[in-house]
């Protein structure tokens, strides 16, 4: 019900009864707790029940969801308990992250001191979440404070968030933007550089700098993140007024400039950039006035290879239809072309692979019978050493992600395959491929679950489960490197 946006008094009562029933399996109670985590309504009436369950269980996923639910209680008792959760040194970091996020539902002034303390946490996941809180809930009055704090914190992720926060709330953005750009030029860490690019999203005047990094970088991550930042700039509520001012002062037509940027991104050829730009073009009818013709969209459609580029293909067709009314009949993807049964049959049932990282080893047990196509494609890339010397590109409270190579396009083998959707449970250690709404999965983009999420059950093809080294998984952070991934030999 919650996944589909349904809410009812009877449904809520059913969920609270299940949540409070200690005779039920923790996973069943966790599903009930996800109802409260997902629904956006006031659950103040159930504050006491949430706190009682939290105190009597040790199951981390259940505690995570209760922390989220307490953010929707809007009363002093729930607020005080959230502060206790964060201040307790024994609290699992995943629960702390959810509690920090939950505090966004309470007044900034009441949370400020506690959040500032979390910025000094030794765990950068926690400190960066605290900085994210400030980005979402900060004030113009504290913009100088955020800038000062960015010079004090140790971790680059937290620092980048604080710089973004200072820029967002400052009335004088010029000097802060210059500082961010200087930090970008000086950094040797591509993930830090990507974060600094994203932090410029609220300063439209920096679009020229971001455009240069988007189209003249030799790194795929920076190009994609740069384009995302440009899209955010264009969709900024202040863009229209800023564009009018620029046209009055300099004669520059920013709408036309951005229209040409998105056209150039479509012509770029990278599937992810093409999809991002085409989606933006389809969503903003005013942009189409600056295209003399739509040949560039037809050309991009013709360049799509199916089934690898299925998502991009559909987005391009939608953009073309919205601009010209032209309807393109979707092509059928030759699914049989991606199946290699000889290779699939050669993979042993339960075969294990070892991920060697700079923080230790992680052992995965594959499941060839459940997802033969996903597992075999993943194993082929392992055998080709495609993931060696790659990095974990994103860490959330729920999973860690790897995209393989993020260097130039010629080195990136990213492609889509048809999804094999089974009712796999997404528990801590589950390893799966990212799947789109079109039921295709990335053969090169995979993730390991840091916690259990029933809401994800059956949503993506599972390729393996962590059987050893979960402590190593929890220690990883954005940018941490994989040395090798290889089959385990006894």
Secondary structure, DSSP 8 states (H G I E B T S, - for coil): -TTTT---HHHHHHHHHHHT-TTS-HHHHHHHHHHHHH--S--GGGHHHHHHHHHH---HHHHHHHHHHHTTS-SHHHHHHHHHHHH-TTS-HHHHHHHHHHGGGS-HHHHHHHHHHHTT-SSHHHHHHHHHHHHHH--GGGHHHHHHHHTT---HHHHHHHHHHHHHH-S-HHHHHHHHHHHHHH---HHHHHHHHHHGGG-GGGHHHHHHHHHH-S-HHHHHHHHHHHHHHHTSTTHHHHHHHHHHHH---HHHHHHHHHHHHHHH--HHHHHHHHHHHHH-GGGGGG-S--HHHHHHHHH--TTTTHHHHHHHHHHHHHHH----------GGGG--HHHHHHS-TT-EEEEEETTEEEEEEE-TTT-HHHHHHHHHHHHTTTTTT-BEEEE-SSEEEE-S--S-GGG----EEE---------TTEEEEEE-TTSEEEEEEEEEESS--GGGTTSS-EEEEEEE-HHHHHH--TT-BEEEEEE---
